[in-house]
Amino acid sequence: MTTDTRDRILKYISYHGQARVHDLVRELSISSVAVHKQLNKLLKDGLLKREGKPPLVFYIFPSKEKFSSI
């Protein structure tokens, strides 16, 4: 089951190529806890991967061709 928040996160990353938690909190107007919860689900499902080290952690798609239709 996909949620509206999950879809919005995937669309944001599809458009921008990457996202930080701060970017998603600002764009989606939800708490950082809610963003982290969704990102952790997306990571677990293999739809996203994490790059970088705190404080600069980015979330990106594992491969561009897999999600070109989002």
N, C-alpha and C positions, 0 to 999 in steps of 0.2 A: 504494500500500500504506500503510495507516495502522498506526501503532504504538500500543501501550497508553499510552505516555507522551504521544503526540500527542492521543489521545482524552481523557486525563485533564486535559491543559492546556485543551483546548476546553471540557470540562465545567466546570472551575474558573472559567473566564472567563464562561461562560454563566450560572453561578450567581451570581458576584460582580460581573459587569459589567465588570471590568477586573482586571489582574494586573500586578504588578511581578516582576522576576526573583527578588528576595528572597522574595516570597510563594510562588512556585512551588518554589523550592529547599526551603523549609521544608515545604510541603504534600506534595511528591512524594518527599522524602528522596533527592534526586539532586544531583549537582554543578551548579554554576552553568554550567560549560562545556556539560554535557549539555542544560540548559535553554536556553541561548543557541542551541545547534545546532538544537533543535526549533523554537524561535521563529523563527529565520532561515528555516527551511523553510516554516513557516506564513506568514510575511511574503511570501516568494517566490511561494507558491501563491495569494496574495491572500485567505487566510482570516482574517488578522489585520492590524491596522495599529498603528503605534507613535505614541504621543502624548507630548508633553512633552520636556523636556531633562534630561540628567543633572544631578543624581542622581535626579530624579523622572521616570522613563520608565515609561509604562503601555502595556500591550498590550490592545487592545479589538477587537471585531468591527467591520468596516467599516460594516455596516448590521444593525440588530437583526432585521428581518424575515427576513433570509436564513438565520439560524441559530436560529430560535426552537424548532426540533425537537430540538436537541442536548441 
